[in-house]
Amino acid sequence: MTQEQCTHRNNVQSSEKPQVYKVGIYGWRKRCLYFFVLLLMILILINLALTIWILKVMNFTIDGMGNLRITEKGLKVEGES
């Protein structure tokens, strides 16, 4: 290749606009990702709420569950079993 061809090639490339490549997630993929993150957060909140509700309804405490108590001698049932 001669020097003139090389110079001509460099001039053509420099006169064009530089190409800009987008990096990241765009369009419908981004919307789907946000939807799945939102869905996951909602499921986590529902799971936590149901877990707390079950613990409250079943009357769980550090000492035992409901009328069932844990003592040094074993388990003690208060009330009907």
N, C-alpha and C positions, 0 to 999 in steps of 0.2 A: 504494500500500500504506500502510495506516495504521500508526501507531506501535505499536498493540497487536498487530497481526499480526507485525510485525518482532520485538517482544519475545518473543512466543510461539514464533516460529521459532527464535530464539537459545536459548531455554530447552530446547526439544526437542533441539537439536543438542548442547548441553552436557551433557544428562543421559545421552546414549548413550556407550558406551565408545569411546575413540579407536581408530581402526583402525591396526593395526600391519602394515606391509608388510615382508615378508622380502626382503632383498637378498642375492643370491648364488645358488649352485647347490645344490639340495637333491634328495634322493631318488635315483631311478635314474640321473639325469643325472650326479650326483656320483660314483656307483659306476662308471659307464662311463668317466668322465674319469680316475679313479684306475686303472682297469684298463688304459686305453690308455697312461697314463704308465708304469705298471709294465711293460707289454709293450714299450714303447719302450726302457726302461732295460735289459731283458733282451736285446733285440736288439743294443743298443750294446755290451754286455759280450761277447756271443758274437762279434760282429764284431771287437772288439779282440783277443779271445783267438785267433781264427782268423788274424788278421793277424800277430800275434806268432809263432804256431806256424809259419806259412808262411815268415816271415823266418828262423826258426831252422832249419827243415828244409832250406831252399834255401841255407843258409850265407851269407847276405848280410852283408857287412862294408863298411866305408868304402872299402877297397881294391878291392872287386869282389864277384862272386858266385861262390861255390864255388871251382872250379879256375880260373876266369877272373879275371885280375888286370888292373887298369888301370895302365899305366906311362906315362912321359913319351913313349916312342916309339910307344905304341899299346896294343893288347890283347895279353896273354900268357896262353896256356893251359898249365896245369900238369897233367900226367896225361893220361888219355884224353879224347878229344873226340868 
